[in-house]
Amino acid sequence: MLSLRGLLTSLLLQVFIGTAWADAELPQPQGPVLLKVSGSISQTNHGDEAHFDYAMLMAMGMHEIVTHTPWTEGLVRFEGPSGRNLLEAVDAHGSQLMVQALDGYVAEVPVSDFYQHDVILALKKNGERLRVRDRGPIIVVYPFDQKPELLTEQIRFRSVWQVASIHVWGMVVSVPTKNEKQH
């Protein structure tokens, strides 16, 4: 059961999400910090980093991927915010992500993966909140069943579990629009 403070925080976060955090100040986490985002970001709430607790991540909107994975048995339903929503919330300006797990494992993930493949940051597995012993609190999940071409060793290594932090870096390469002259 949510406390009154937790309920109010959740409602306020949903309002912030509804108006896009990029246009408002990123709120402070009220609970334990699950995720730290750093690097080439414009929206912060803790020095030059953005810290997120469970309620903040949930308030970004839950997305679902039902899929088999190389590390689970059977069909699994994962739920969590989209990677795209996280990057937009922190106003990310990079082409690469360094995703680090609690145990120090680091994977380099192109920002484009979050957009092209609708990657989520799973907080729940089959309706249950992920715990550290269940590879939580956050797992980077790709839609393997919907896109079988993602079942590669490279993508498997990008599917980080026990995510603790994400560092945004790299140059953003803009693609000319049809109306811009090519030189």
Contacts in CASP RR format, 6 or more apart in sequence:
PFRMAT RR
TARGET T0000
AUTHOR 0000-0000-0000
METHOD contacts of the structure
MODEL  1
MLSLRGLLTSLLLQVFIGTAWADAELPQPQGPVLLKVSGSISQTNHGDEA
HFDYAMLMAMGMHEIVTHTPWTEGLVRFEGPSGRNLLEAVDAHGSQLMVQ
ALDGYVAEVPVSDFYQHDVILALKKNGERLRVRDRGPIIVVYPFDQKPEL
LTEQIRFRSVWQVASIHVWGMVVSVPTKNEKQH
2 10 0 8 1.000
5 30 0 8 1.000
6 30 0 8 1.000
6 55 0 8 1.000
9 27 0 8 1.000
9 30 0 8 1.000
9 55 0 8 1.000
10 55 0 8 1.000
10 58 0 8 1.000
10 59 0 8 1.000
12 27 0 8 1.000
13 27 0 8 1.000
13 55 0 8 1.000
13 56 0 8 1.000
13 59 0 8 1.000
14 59 0 8 1.000
16 24 0 8 1.000
16 26 0 8 1.000
16 27 0 8 1.000
16 59 0 8 1.000
17 59 0 8 1.000
17 60 0 8 1.000
17 61 0 8 1.000
17 85 0 8 1.000
17 89 0 8 1.000
20 88 0 8 1.000
20 89 0 8 1.000
21 43 0 8 1.000
21 88 0 8 1.000
21 89 0 8 1.000
21 90 0 8 1.000
21 91 0 8 1.000
22 42 0 8 1.000
22 43 0 8 1.000
22 88 0 8 1.000
22 89 0 8 1.000
22 91 0 8 1.000
25 43 0 8 1.000
25 45 0 8 1.000
26 43 0 8 1.000
26 44 0 8 1.000
26 45 0 8 1.000
26 50 0 8 1.000
26 89 0 8 1.000
26 90 0 8 1.000
27 45 0 8 1.000
27 56 0 8 1.000
28 45 0 8 1.000
28 46 0 8 1.000
28 51 0 8 1.000
29 45 0 8 1.000
29 51 0 8 1.000
29 52 0 8 1.000
29 53 0 8 1.000
29 55 0 8 1.000
29 56 0 8 1.000
30 53 0 8 1.000
30 55 0 8 1.000
31 53 0 8 1.000
31 54 0 8 1.000
31 55 0 8 1.000
32 53 0 8 1.000
32 54 0 8 1.000
33 51 0 8 1.000
33 52 0 8 1.000
33 53 0 8 1.000
34 52 0 8 1.000
34 53 0 8 1.000
34 54 0 8 1.000
34 57 0 8 1.000
34 137 0 8 1.000
34 138 0 8 1.000
34 164 0 8 1.000
35 51 0 8 1.000
35 52 0 8 1.000
35 57 0 8 1.000
35 121 0 8 1.000
35 138 0 8 1.000
35 163 0 8 1.000
35 164 0 8 1.000
35 165 0 8 1.000
35 166 0 8 1.000
36 46 0 8 1.000
36 49 0 8 1.000
36 50 0 8 1.000
36 51 0 8 1.000
36 52 0 8 1.000
36 164 0 8 1.000
36 165 0 8 1.000
36 166 0 8 1.000
37 49 0 8 1.000
37 50 0 8 1.000
37 51 0 8 1.000
37 52 0 8 1.000
37 86 0 8 1.000
37 90 0 8 1.000
37 92 0 8 1.000
37 165 0 8 1.000
37 166 0 8 1.000
37 167 0 8 1.000
37 168 0 8 1.000
38 48 0 8 1.000
38 49 0 8 1.000
38 50 0 8 1.000
38 165 0 8 1.000
38 166 0 8 1.000
38 167 0 8 1.000
38 168 0 8 1.000
39 48 0 8 1.000
39 49 0 8 1.000
39 167 0 8 1.000
39 168 0 8 1.000
39 169 0 8 1.000
40 92 0 8 1.000
40 93 0 8 1.000
40 94 0 8 1.000
40 168 0 8 1.000
40 169 0 8 1.000
40 170 0 8 1.000
41 50 0 8 1.000
41 90 0 8 1.000
41 91 0 8 1.000
41 92 0 8 1.000
41 93 0 8 1.000
41 168 0 8 1.000
42 90 0 8 1.000
42 91 0 8 1.000
42 93 0 8 1.000
43 50 0 8 1.000
43 89 0 8 1.000
43 90 0 8 1.000
43 91 0 8 1.000
44 50 0 8 1.000
44 90 0 8 1.000
45 51 0 8 1.000
50 89 0 8 1.000
50 90 0 8 1.000
52 86 0 8 1.000
54 123 0 8 1.000
54 129 0 8 1.000
54 137 0 8 1.000
57 80 0 8 1.000
57 81 0 8 1.000
57 86 0 8 1.000
57 121 0 8 1.000
57 123 0 8 1.000
57 138 0 8 1.000
58 80 0 8 1.000
58 81 0 8 1.000
58 123 0 8 1.000
60 80 0 8 1.000
60 81 0 8 1.000
60 82 0 8 1.000
60 85 0 8 1.000
60 86 0 8 1.000
60 89 0 8 1.000
61 80 0 8 1.000
61 81 0 8 1.000
61 82 0 8 1.000
61 85 0 8 1.000
62 79 0 8 1.000
62 80 0 8 1.000
62 81 0 8 1.000
62 123 0 8 1.000
62 124 0 8 1.000
63 79 0 8 1.000
63 80 0 8 1.000
63 81 0 8 1.000
63 82 0 8 1.000
63 118 0 8 1.000
63 120 0 8 1.000
64 77 0 8 1.000
64 78 0 8 1.000
64 79 0 8 1.000
64 80 0 8 1.000
64 120 0 8 1.000
65 77 0 8 1.000
65 78 0 8 1.000
65 118 0 8 1.000
65 120 0 8 1.000
65 122 0 8 1.000
65 141 0 8 1.000
65 142 0 8 1.000
65 143 0 8 1.000
65 146 0 8 1.000
66 75 0 8 1.000
66 76 0 8 1.000
66 77 0 8 1.000
66 78 0 8 1.000
66 145 0 8 1.000
67 75 0 8 1.000
67 76 0 8 1.000
67 78 0 8 1.000
67 141 0 8 1.000
67 142 0 8 1.000
67 143 0 8 1.000
67 144 0 8 1.000
67 145 0 8 1.000
67 146 0 8 1.000
68 74 0 8 1.000
68 75 0 8 1.000
68 76 0 8 1.000
68 144 0 8 1.000
68 145 0 8 1.000
69 76 0 8 1.000
69 141 0 8 1.000
69 144 0 8 1.000
69 159 0 8 1.000
70 144 0 8 1.000
70 151 0 8 1.000
70 156 0 8 1.000
70 159 0 8 1.000
71 135 0 8 1.000
71 159 0 8 1.000
71 161 0 8 1.000
72 125 0 8 1.000
75 145 0 8 1.000
76 125 0 8 1.000
76 126 0 8 1.000
77 125 0 8 1.000
77 126 0 8 1.000
77 127 0 8 1.000
78 120 0 8 1.000
78 122 0 8 1.000
78 124 0 8 1.000
78 125 0 8 1.000
78 139 0 8 1.000
78 141 0 8 1.000
79 120 0 8 1.000
79 122 0 8 1.000
79 123 0 8 1.000
79 124 0 8 1.000
79 125 0 8 1.000
79 127 0 8 1.000
80 120 0 8 1.000
80 121 0 8 1.000
80 122 0 8 1.000
80 123 0 8 1.000
80 124 0 8 1.000
81 120 0 8 1.000
81 121 0 8 1.000
81 123 0 8 1.000
82 114 0 8 1.000
82 118 0 8 1.000
82 119 0 8 1.000
82 120 0 8 1.000
82 121 0 8 1.000
83 114 0 8 1.000
83 119 0 8 1.000
83 120 0 8 1.000
83 121 0 8 1.000
84 114 0 8 1.000
84 115 0 8 1.000
84 118 0 8 1.000
84 119 0 8 1.000
86 114 0 8 1.000
86 121 0 8 1.000
86 166 0 8 1.000
87 111 0 8 1.000
87 114 0 8 1.000
87 168 0 8 1.000
90 168 0 8 1.000
92 111 0 8 1.000
92 168 0 8 1.000
93 168 0 8 1.000
93 172 0 8 1.000
94 111 0 8 1.000
94 168 0 8 1.000
94 169 0 8 1.000
94 170 0 8 1.000
94 171 0 8 1.000
94 172 0 8 1.000
95 110 0 8 1.000
95 111 0 8 1.000
95 112 0 8 1.000
95 169 0 8 1.000
95 170 0 8 1.000
95 171 0 8 1.000
95 172 0 8 1.000
95 173 0 8 1.000
96 108 0 8 1.000
96 109 0 8 1.000
96 110 0 8 1.000
96 111 0 8 1.000
96 168 0 8 1.000
96 169 0 8 1.000
96 170 0 8 1.000
97 108 0 8 1.000
97 109 0 8 1.000
97 110 0 8 1.000
97 111 0 8 1.000
97 114 0 8 1.000
97 166 0 8 1.000
97 167 0 8 1.000
97 168 0 8 1.000
97 169 0 8 1.000
98 106 0 8 1.000
98 107 0 8 1.000
98 108 0 8 1.000
98 109 0 8 1.000
98 166 0 8 1.000
98 167 0 8 1.000
98 169 0 8 1.000
99 106 0 8 1.000
99 107 0 8 1.000
99 108 0 8 1.000
99 109 0 8 1.000
99 140 0 8 1.000
99 158 0 8 1.000
99 160 0 8 1.000
99 163 0 8 1.000
99 165 0 8 1.000
99 166 0 8 1.000
100 106 0 8 1.000
100 160 0 8 1.000
100 163 0 8 1.000
100 164 0 8 1.000
100 165 0 8 1.000
100 166 0 8 1.000
100 167 0 8 1.000
101 160 0 8 1.000
101 161 0 8 1.000
101 162 0 8 1.000
101 163 0 8 1.000
101 164 0 8 1.000
102 132 0 8 1.000
102 162 0 8 1.000
102 163 0 8 1.000
102 164 0 8 1.000
103 162 0 8 1.000
104 164 0 8 1.000
105 160 0 8 1.000
107 140 0 8 1.000
107 157 0 8 1.000
107 158 0 8 1.000
107 160 0 8 1.000
108 158 0 8 1.000
109 140 0 8 1.000
109 158 0 8 1.000
109 160 0 8 1.000
111 168 0 8 1.000
113 119 0 8 1.000
113 142 0 8 1.000
113 158 0 8 1.000
117 142 0 8 1.000
117 143 0 8 1.000
117 147 0 8 1.000
117 150 0 8 1.000
118 143 0 8 1.000
119 140 0 8 1.000
119 141 0 8 1.000
119 142 0 8 1.000
119 143 0 8 1.000
120 140 0 8 1.000
120 141 0 8 1.000
121 138 0 8 1.000
121 139 0 8 1.000
121 140 0 8 1.000
121 141 0 8 1.000
121 163 0 8 1.000
122 130 0 8 1.000
122 138 0 8 1.000
122 139 0 8 1.000
122 140 0 8 1.000
122 141 0 8 1.000
123 129 0 8 1.000
123 130 0 8 1.000
123 137 0 8 1.000
123 138 0 8 1.000
124 130 0 8 1.000
125 134 0 8 1.000
125 139 0 8 1.000
128 134 0 8 1.000
129 137 0 8 1.000
130 136 0 8 1.000
130 137 0 8 1.000
130 138 0 8 1.000
130 139 0 8 1.000
131 137 0 8 1.000
132 162 0 8 1.000
135 161 0 8 1.000
135 162 0 8 1.000
136 161 0 8 1.000
136 162 0 8 1.000
136 163 0 8 1.000
137 162 0 8 1.000
137 163 0 8 1.000
138 161 0 8 1.000
138 162 0 8 1.000
138 163 0 8 1.000
138 164 0 8 1.000
139 159 0 8 1.000
139 160 0 8 1.000
139 161 0 8 1.000
139 162 0 8 1.000
139 163 0 8 1.000
140 158 0 8 1.000
140 159 0 8 1.000
140 160 0 8 1.000
140 161 0 8 1.000
140 163 0 8 1.000
141 159 0 8 1.000
142 150 0 8 1.000
142 155 0 8 1.000
142 158 0 8 1.000
142 159 0 8 1.000
143 150 0 8 1.000
144 150 0 8 1.000
144 151 0 8 1.000
176 182 0 8 1.000
END
